Amino acid sequence: MPKAIRIYEYGGPEVMRYEEVAVGDPGPGQIRVRQSAIGVNFIDIYFRSGLYKAPQLPFTPGNEGAGTVVAVGEGVTGFSPGDRVAYGSATGTYAEEVVIGAGSVVRLPDGIDDDTAAAMMLKGLTTQYLLRRTYKVQPGDTILFHAAAGGVGLIATQWAKHLGATVIGTVGSEDKVALAREHGCDHVILYRTEDFAARVKEITGGKGCAVVYDGVGQATFPASLDCLRPFGCFVNFGSASGPITQFDINLLAQKGSLYATRPTLFTHTANRATLEEMAADLFAVVGNGAVKIPVHTRAKLADAPKVHADLAGRQTTGATVMHP
């Protein structure tokens, strides 16, 4: 019987159990996939800890992975057993085999291996909607990306540079500065020890940025708003340091008629045509080498508790991929 990580109660990494689970046949509109690589993301920690609630307990965490189709359910067109596929908005992917709605799956082009796919679907599609759909980065824009050495950050800074932006990145420690520079950052700020808003003003000659992309949350708010030019856009897409709970909308007026948004990947990928467009855009920039997907950590699925502890402790850079 295939194995998976199961969570019976919310809590720390130790609540994850590695055990055998029954995997059913795919129902109408579903496919069954034997996974070869599983993506790890901060959202998995939110679900494990209970910050985000799973539909029921127990549950298997995980949204991202890649593998081979082993069975298709009734009414599924476009996929057949043997196809290589990947997904960034599935559920229960911390498993050897998983049943997924075919609507959230894309076929993998030959030039992209399974580890790369599992490392980039959620983070890469997140980057796509941030840079191409939320605020459309234009040549000549100056942008600020928080946690530039993280999983999304290392993809986003390369892509933003490729689009012709001047990229300012923040990182949490000295050892991440060089990594951020190698992946497209023109300027790197240590957000824990430097006044990043003052540094941004200095770098931009007082003008500010067109957009701030923030997956950090509490620790970088409200100073992020001080980094924006008038009519600039504040995009909060994660809460690695804790959620922004007190949001006074009048701040947006005081700081220059700003825009603020809190998008999610799942709203974008709910539409099949949109998902396919986003994936094609991602595969194109990865396929032509403009964006390289850094997989810095590989681990066994059975070691998921340690993987979570390292991710939460900011011990990781780039992407982590687990193998069943």
C-alpha positions in Angstrom: 0.0 0.0 0.0 1.4 3.5 -0.8 2.6 5.7 2.0 1.8 9.3 2.8 2.2 11.9 5.5 -0.9 12.2 7.7 -1.7 14.9 10.2 -4.2 14.1 13.0 -3.9 17.3 15.0 -2.5 20.7 14.2 0.9 21.5 15.7 4.7 21.4 15.2 6.6 19.3 12.7 6.3 16.3 15.0 2.6 15.9 14.3 3.4 14.6 10.8 3.1 10.8 10.6 4.5 8.7 7.7 2.1 5.8 7.2 0.3 3.6 4.7 -2.9 5.0 3.1 -5.4 3.7 0.7 -5.5 5.6 -2.5 -8.8 5.2 -4.4 -9.4 5.1 -8.1 -9.8 8.4 -9.8 -13.4 9.6 -10.0 -15.0 11.6 -12.8 -12.7 14.4 -13.8 -9.8 13.1 -11.8 -6.5 11.4 -12.5 -4.2 9.2 -10.3 -0.5 10.1 -10.3 2.5 8.2 -9.1 4.7 11.0 -7.9 8.4 11.2 -8.4 9.0 14.6 -6.8 7.0 16.6 -4.3 7.3 20.4 -3.8 7.6 21.9 -0.3 6.1 25.4 0.4 5.5 27.7 3.4 1.7 27.2 2.9 2.3 23.5 4.0 3.5 24.8 7.3 0.4 27.1 7.6 -1.9 24.1 7.2 0.2 21.8 9.5 0.2 24.4 12.3 -3.5 25.3 11.9 -3.0 28.9 10.8 -4.9 27.7 7.7 -7.6 25.0 8.4 -7.7 21.8 6.4 -11.3 20.7 5.3 -11.0 17.9 7.9 -8.6 16.0 10.1 -6.7 13.8 9.5 -5.3 15.2 6.2 -2.3 14.9 4.0 -0.6 18.2 3.4 1.0 19.4 0.1 -0.1 21.2 -3.0 2.7 20.7 -5.5 4.4 17.8 -7.3 5.2 16.0 -10.5 5.0 12.4 -11.7 3.4 10.0 -14.1 -0.3 9.4 -14.7 -1.3 5.8 -13.8 -5.1 6.0 -14.2 -7.7 8.5 -15.5 -11.3 8.9 -14.3 -14.4 9.1 -16.4 -14.7 12.2 -18.7 -11.0 13.1 -18.5 -9.6 14.2 -21.8 -6.1 15.4 -22.6 -4.4 13.0 -20.2 -3.6 9.3 -20.4 -1.6 6.8 -18.4 2.2 7.3 -18.9 1.9 11.1 -19.4 4.3 13.2 -17.4 2.4 15.9 -15.4 2.9 18.6 -12.8 0.7 20.7 -10.5 0.9 23.5 -8.0 -2.6 23.7 -6.6 -3.5 20.1 -5.9 -4.1 18.8 -2.4 -2.5 16.0 -0.4 0.7 15.8 -2.4 2.9 14.6 0.5 2.3 11.0 -0.7 3.6 8.4 -3.1 0.4 8.4 -5.1 -2.3 11.0 -5.3 -5.7 11.5 -6.9 -6.0 15.0 -8.4 -8.7 16.9 -10.3 -7.5 17.0 -13.9 -8.3 20.7 -14.0 -5.4 21.6 -11.9 -2.8 19.5 -13.8 -0.6 20.4 -16.7 1.5 18.2 -19.0 5.2 18.6 -18.7 7.3 19.5 -21.7 10.2 17.2 -22.4 12.9 19.7 -21.5 11.8 20.1 -17.9 12.7 17.3 -15.4 10.4 16.2 -12.5 12.5 17.8 -9.7 12.5 21.1 -11.5 8.8 20.9 -12.1 8.0 20.0 -8.5 10.2 22.9 -7.4 8.6 25.4 -9.6 4.9 24.8 -10.1 3.6 26.6 -7.0 6.5 29.0 -6.7 6.8 29.6 -10.5 3.1 30.1 -11.0 3.0 32.4 -8.0 5.7 34.4 -9.6 3.8 34.5 -12.9 0.7 35.9 -11.4 2.6 38.4 -9.3 4.8 39.8 -12.1 2.5 39.4 -15.1 -1.1 39.6 -13.7 -1.2 41.4 -10.3 1.2 44.3 -11.2 2.5 43.9 -14.7 6.2 44.6 -14.4 7.5 46.9 -17.3 11.0 47.6 -18.5 12.4 50.5 -16.5 10.3 49.8 -13.3 12.0 49.6 -10.0 10.6 46.9 -7.8 11.1 45.6 -4.3 10.9 41.9 -3.5 11.1 40.8 0.1 12.8 37.5 1.0 14.6 37.5 -2.3 16.6 34.4 -1.4 13.5 32.3 -0.7 11.8 29.8 -3.0 9.6 32.4 -4.7 12.2 35.1 -4.4 14.9 33.5 -6.4 12.5 32.8 -9.3 10.9 36.2 -9.2 14.0 38.3 -9.1 15.4 36.5 -12.2 12.1 36.9 -14.0 11.8 40.6 -13.1 15.3 41.2 -14.3 14.5 39.4 -17.5 11.4 41.8 -17.9 13.8 44.8 -17.7 13.2 45.9 -14.1 15.7 47.3 -11.6 15.3 44.7 -8.8 15.8 45.6 -5.1 15.7 42.5 -2.9 15.7 42.1 0.9 17.2 39.1 2.6 17.3 38.0 6.3 21.0 37.2 6.6 24.4 38.1 5.3 25.0 34.7 3.7 22.0 35.2 1.4 23.2 38.4 -0.1 25.5 36.9 -2.8 22.7 34.4 -3.7 20.2 37.1 -4.3 22.7 39.1 -6.4 23.4 36.0 -8.6 19.6 35.6 -9.2 18.9 39.1 -10.6 19.0 41.6 -7.7 20.6 44.9 -8.5 20.5 45.9 -4.8 20.3 43.7 -1.7 19.1 45.0 1.7 19.4 43.1 5.0 15.8 43.7 6.3 16.5 42.6 9.9 19.4 45.0 10.5 18.9 47.8 8.0 16.1 50.4 7.7 15.0 49.0 4.4 12.5 51.8 3.6 15.3 54.4 4.1 17.7 52.3 1.9 15.0 52.1 -0.8 14.6 55.9 -0.8 18.3 56.2 -1.1 18.6 53.7 -4.0 15.7 55.2 -5.9 16.8 58.9 -5.3 13.7 59.5 -3.2 11.3 58.3 -5.9 10.2 54.9 -4.5 9.2 51.7 -6.2 6.4 50.9 -8.6 5.5 47.8 -6.6 6.5 45.9 -3.4 6.1 42.1 -3.4 5.8 40.9 0.2 5.5 37.3 1.3 6.9 38.1 4.7 3.9 39.8 6.3 4.1 41.2 9.8 7.8 41.9 10.0 7.9 44.1 6.9 4.6 46.0 7.4 3.9 48.9 7.4 7.4 49.9 6.3 6.8 48.4 2.9 4.3 51.2 2.2 7.1 53.7 2.7 9.0 52.1 -0.2 6.3 52.9 -2.8 6.0 55.9 -5.2 2.6 57.6 -5.4 0.0 55.3 -6.9 2.4 52.4 -6.2 1.1 48.8 -5.5 1.6 46.8 -2.3 1.2 43.1 -3.0 1.1 40.9 0.1 1.1 37.2 -0.9 2.3 35.4 2.2 2.9 35.6 6.0 6.2 33.9 6.6 6.7 36.1 9.8 3.0 36.1 10.7 0.0 37.7 9.1 -0.7 41.4 8.8 -3.8 41.6 11.0 -4.3 45.4 11.6 -4.7 47.1 8.2 -5.8 50.7 8.3 -6.9 51.5 4.7 -6.4 55.2 5.4 -2.6 54.5 5.4 -2.9 54.1 1.6 -4.2 57.7 1.2 -1.6 59.2 3.6 1.3 57.4 1.8 0.4 58.5 -1.8 -2.9 57.0 -3.0 -1.4 53.5 -3.0 -3.0 50.3 -4.1 -2.9 47.2 -1.8 -3.9 43.6 -2.7 -3.8 40.1 -1.2 -4.0 37.7 -4.1 -3.7 33.9 -4.0 -2.5 31.4 -6.6 -5.7 29.3 -6.3 -8.0 32.2 -7.4 -5.9 32.5 -10.6 -5.6 28.8 -11.4 -9.3 28.0 -10.8 -9.8 28.9 -14.4 -8.4 26.2 -16.7 -7.5 28.5 -19.6 -5.8 30.9 -17.2 -3.8 28.0 -15.7 -2.6 26.9 -19.1 -1.6 30.4 -20.1 0.3 30.9 -16.9 2.1 27.5 -17.2 3.0 28.2 -20.8 4.6 31.5 -19.8 6.5 29.8 -16.9 7.7 26.9 -19.1 8.9 29.4 -21.8 11.1 31.4 -19.4 12.5 28.3 -17.8 12.9 26.5 -21.1 14.9 29.3 -22.7 17.1 29.6 -19.7 16.0 33.2 -18.7 14.9 31.7 -15.3 16.8 28.9 -13.6 15.0 27.0 -10.9 17.3 26.5 -7.9 16.7 23.2 -6.1 19.0 23.5 -3.1 17.6 20.7 -0.8 16.5 17.2 -1.7 15.0 15.0 1.1 13.0 11.8 1.6 9.2 12.1 2.1 9.7 10.2 5.4 11.9 13.1 6.6 9.1 15.7 6.2 9.2 16.8 9.9 12.9 17.8 9.6 12.2 19.5 6.2 9.5 21.6 7.9 11.7 22.5 10.9 14.5 23.7 8.5 12.1 25.7 6.4 10.4 27.4 9.4 13.8 28.1 10.9 14.8 30.0 7.7 17.6 27.4 7.2 16.8 27.0 3.5 17.3 28.9 0.3 15.7 28.2 -3.0 13.4 25.2 -3.4 13.2 21.9 -1.4 12.0 18.8 -3.2 11.1 15.5 -1.4 11.2 12.1 -3.1 8.8 9.3 -2.1 
